[in-house]
């Protein structure tokens, strides 16, 4: 029986263990934290409110066999199923748009909006790959929308000018389409490919996803990771939490063993590495001159409040450059049943390098009132702040190239290592891209 070691106990690591458990391997999974699941974890506070650490919604991949492995043990009786798009709104220029999660350019002053609309409709787009995000925005949306929308919004989210970013940053930051027209006009314009790529649906129902999504109000998305963990444990996977890799032994271009920080050796015929490849090279003490990717810290502010939320949206993406919060998740609204009464709870995401959580929390809560999400009289019953590191990657101009260089260096060390996870490279920002890539590589 071959011996496999999986490094990293997030969703990628758990999924790898689930996939490999069918191959009759002796599997060990190593995770440095006390718990598995990574960002797929939930917690319950003293008021009984459930908060998720990262991902909130469960949805299928495009691979039926992978879905069977990931979801066969999940108790869907605890989950609400949504067959269309989630109700995600957006906030920009002091206005809450409850119909779309894209930036609403119509909130700009009339003279700026009109000039920007004409420029956007006349802009030819980028013939090939843009040299940077500034080039992409100018050629796709024109000078006015670039100056009044993209430059300030991206400065808030990435803390860099457009010229320092790759055009892929538009997709990662979800600023690749604008609401520019009313509902009927948008539907007609999007029939043309040239406009479909840059104009957003004015209402989510016009272009909603047909894939089902689930959410557990009573237990949070953490029930998904827990269900996979129970299965891999029952399959005999050895789980080693609060452990990390101290040494990697390579012979004849193959990893033959690893040594844990406590000194325990692990034999290895197959290594699945789901944390960043740079950590693999660092453990091997392989020096290189490739710059490390840049990340922005993500702070989560969890609140229980004494009044009801003032919108029925599930989430709000805040693009407003004048506010520090970037995303709100409004948990009582994520239901197919009648919404429960107050007290209510929500999570606010802030992308920042600031290190003043108390002051930041005060600013955030003032913003919730200004946005109309909570009443002016609303009081905080409970709150908690969490910092997620390394956070969100900044897609600089050299991000893709440097990520590929790091990956190639790591892959060149040994032939029996599979790299996976969000730290792998340029196409590893979104959960199901990661899982589908992992599944294909482990078949």
N, C-alpha and C positions, 0 to 999 in steps of 0.2 A: 504494500500500500504506500503510495507517494505521500510525502509530507508537504503541506502547504502552510505558509504563514501569511496572514493578512495584517497589514499595518494601518491602523486607523479604524475606529469603531463608529464612525458616522454612518449615514445611509449608504454610502458607497461600500464601506467595509462590510456592513451587515448584508447588503445585497450580494457582494462577492461571496460571502460565506454561504448564503442561501443557494447561489448558483453552483458553487463547487461541492456542496454537500451531496449532490446527486452523482458525483463522480467517484465516490468511494475513497476520497482522500482523508488523510489524518490532518485536520485543520486546527490551527491555533490563530486566534485573533487578538492582537495587541492594541490596547487603547490607553493613553496616558491619563485620561480623566477617570473619575470614579464611576461614571455612567456611560452607557452607549447611546447612540442616537444623534450625537452632534447637535446640529441646529434643529433637529426633528424631536424636540423635547417640549414638554408642557409642565406647568406647575399650578397648584391650587393655593390661593391665599386664605387667610382666616375667615373671609366672608364667603368662601365657597366659589369664588370666581376663578375660572381657568384661563391662564395666559400661555401662549405659545412663544418659544424662543426665536424661531425662524420661520420656516414655511408654515402656512396655515391650512392650505387646502390640499386634498389628495385627489390626484387625477391619473388616468391611465397613460402608459406609454403607447407607442405605435406597434409594439411587439407583443402579440397575444401570449406567447409562451413566457415572456418575462413578466407580464401582468399576473399570470397564474402563480408564479413564484413569489411575487411581491405582495399579493393581496389575498391569497387563498386562506390565510389564517386571521385576517382582519374581521372583526365582528361589526358588520355594517349596520346592525340594529341600533348601534349608538350614534349613527351618522345621519345627517341630512344630505340628500342627494339633490344636486342642482344640474339640470340638463342643458341650460344655456350659459351665457356669460355671467360671471359674478357681477354684482352691482358695485362697480368701482367708479368713483367720481374723481374730479380733479379740482385743484384750487390754483388760480393764477390771477394776478393783477387785482387782488382784493375781491375776487368773485368765485363762489363755489358753483361748479358745473356738475350737476347730479346725473347727467346723461352720458358722459364719456370720461375715460381716464387719460385722454390726451390733452395737451395744452390747447386752450381755447383762445385763438388769436383775436376773436371778436370782442374780447374784453379790453383790448387796447383802445386808447383814444381814437376817435373816428378817423381823424386825418392820417394817423400812423397806420391804422388797420387798412384803410383804403389804398394807401400807397404801397403797403406791403403786399396786399392781395394782387394788385396789378403786376408787381415785380415777380411774385411767385408764379403766377400763371404764365408769365413770359420767360421764366428761367428755363434753360434747356436741360439742366441736370448735368451730372458728371458722366463723361463718355466712358471712362474706365474707373480705376480706383483713384480716389482723391488723394492728394499729397498729405492732407490733414483734415481735421473736422471743419476748420474755418473754410477751406476750399470747398468741401462738401456742402456746407450750409449756404455759402454765397452762390454757388452754381445751381443749387436745388431750390432755395427759397428766396434768394435775393438779399440785397443789402439791408433793407429795413427790418425784415423779420430776424435776420442774423443779429443785427445790432440790438433790437428791442426784446427779442425772445431768447434766442439760443445762447448768445454771449452771457447774459446775466444768469440764466437758468443753469447753464453748465458750470459757471463759476461757483454757484451755490453747491452743486452736486459733486463736482470734481476738484474744485479749488485751483483750477488751472485755466488759462486762456484756450480758446478753441484751436489755436495754431499749434498747441502742444499735444493735442489728442489725435488719435486715429479716427477715421470715419466710423469704425465699428462702435466707438463710444456712443454714437447716437442710438444704436439698438440696445446696448447694455443699459444706458441711462433712460431708455424708453422715451426719447425725444425725437423719434424718427418720422412722426406724422403730426400734422396740425389740424385742428378743427378750424375751418376757414369759412364755411358756408352753412346754410340751414340744412335741414334733414333731406329734403327732396333734391335740392341742388347737389348736395354731397353724393347722394346715391347715383345721380346721373353722371357727375364728373368722374366718379370712381370706376365707371365702365371703361374709361380710357386708361391704358396701362401707365402712361406717363404721369397722370394725375393720381392714380391709385397708390403709387409709391410714396406720395408725399401728403395726400389729403386723408384725414381720418374720417371715419363714420361720425356723423353728428350725434347719433344715438346708438348705444351698444347693441340694441336689438336688431339693427340693420346688418350687422356683421358679426353676430355672436358665434362663439365656438359651440360646436355640437357635441363635443366630448363631455361625458359626465364628470362631475366633481363632487367630492364629499367633504363634509366637515363634522366633527364631533363636538357639539356644544358642551356636553357634560364631561368629556375627558380630554379634549384637545387633540391636536394632530399627533401628539406623542404616543397615542395608542397604536399608530401604525408601526413605529420603530419597535415598540414593545412586542407587537405580534410577531415581527420578524425575529427579534431576539429570542423569544420563547421557542420558536421553531428551530433555529440553528442550535440552541442549547440542547433541545430534545434530539436533534440529529447528531449530537456528540461533538459539536464544535467546542474547543477549549477556549474559554474567554479569560483573558488576562488584562484586567483593568488596573489603573494606577501603575502602569508599566510603560516603559519606552525602550527603544532600541539603542544600545550603547555601542555595538560593534556589528559590522556586516562582514562576513567571511566570504571572499570570492576566490575560486580556484578554477583555472582553465575557462575563464569567461562565464562562469556560473556561480550564483550564490548558493553556497553549500550549507551555510548556517548563519545564525544571528545570536547575539548575546544581549540579554536584557540588562537594564540598569542595575538590577539586583544580582547580576552574575549568572543567572540561569541560561544555559545554552539551548538553542532551538535548531534542530536539523531542518533543512529546507531543500525541497526539490522544485517548488514553485513559490515565488514571492509576489504577492499583490500589494502594491504600494499606493495607498489612497490619500496620502498627505502630499504636499508639494514635492516635486522631484528635487528641488534645491536641497531639501532636508536629507535626501538620500545621498547626494554628493557630499554634504557637510559631514554626515556620519562616517563616510568613507575617507574623510579628510582629503578630498579631491579639490584642489584650488582651481579657480577659474576667474576670468575678468568680466564675466557677463553681469551687468547690473541687475540687482534684484528688483522685481516689480514693486510698484508703489501701491499702498493701500490707504484707504481712509477709514478711520475708526467709526464704528456704528454703535450708537447708544440707544438702548431701549428704555423707555419710561412707561411703566405699567401703573395704571390708575384705577381705583375703585372710587366712584363718585356717588353723591347722594341724590342726584336728579337723573331724569331720563335724557338720553342723547336726542339731539334735535334734528337728526336726519336718519333715514332708514338705509343709507348706503352701507355696504359691507366694509369697504376700504375707501380711503381718499389719498390720492397722490398729490402732494403739495409742491408745486413748481415755483411758488411765489418767492422771488429772490429776497424779499424783505423779511422773510420768516425763517427760523432755524429748523422747524420740523419739516420732514420730507415725506412721511407716510403715516397714515393712521389706520389702525384696524379696530373696527367697532364690533366687538364680539356679540352683544345681545341681538344685533341685526342679522347675524348669520344663522338663519333658521328658516324652515319652511312652515313653521307653526306661528301662533301668535307670540309676538315679542313679550318677554317677561317685563315686569315693571321695575322701577328703581329699587335698590341701587344698581347702577350700570357700571360697566368696565370697558377699558380700551387700552391699546398699546400705541405709543407714539415713537416713531423711529427718527433719530437725528443723526446726520452724518457730519461729524466735526472732530477737530483735534483739540477742542477746548477741554479743560480739566477743572470745571467748576460746576459739578452736577446739581448742587442746590440752586444756584442762580439760573442754570440752564432749565431746570424743572419749572421754576417760577415763570420764565419766559415762555416756555412751551404751554403752560396752562393758560397764560394770558392770551396766547395765540388761538387756543381752542375756543375761547370766548369770542375773540374778534372774528373768527371764521364762522361763528354761529353754530358750532358743533355742540357746545354746552351753554347753558344759561349763565348770565352774569352772576347769579346768586349761588351757583354750584360750588359745593365744598368737596375737598378731597378727603375720603374716608381712609384710604390706604394707598401707599405708593412705594415703588421700588425701581431702582435704576440698575441696568446691566450693560456692561461694555463688551462688545463682541470684537475680538481680534483674531486674525489680522484685519477683518472688516471687509470692505468692498474694494475690488481692484480698480485702479485708475488705468484706463485703456490709452496709454500714451502712444505716440507715433512708433516707438520701438518696442512696445509691449509684446506684440505678436512675434516679432523677430527674436526678441530675447527669450520669450517663453519657449519657442521652438529650439533655440540653441541649448537651453538648459535641459530640455527633454531629450534632445539628441545626445548630449553628453552623458546623461543618466542611462539612456537605453544602450549606449555603447559599452557600458561596463560589463553587463551580463545578459545572456540570452534568455534566461528563465525568470525575468521580472516583467510583470504587467503593471503599467502606471495608469492610474485612474483617479477620479475625484475632481473637485473644483479647482485644485491647484495645478492641474495637468498642463493647461495652456489656453490658447485663445478661444477654443470652442468648448470651454468647460465652465461657463458662467451659470447655466441654467440646469436645473436638477435632472430633467429627463433626457437631455442631451448626454449628460454624464452617465446615467444609468444604461442607456441604450448602447453607448460606446463601450462600457464595461462588459455588458452581456455579449456583444459581438466578439470582444477580445478574449473572453473566457470560454467560448463555445468549444 
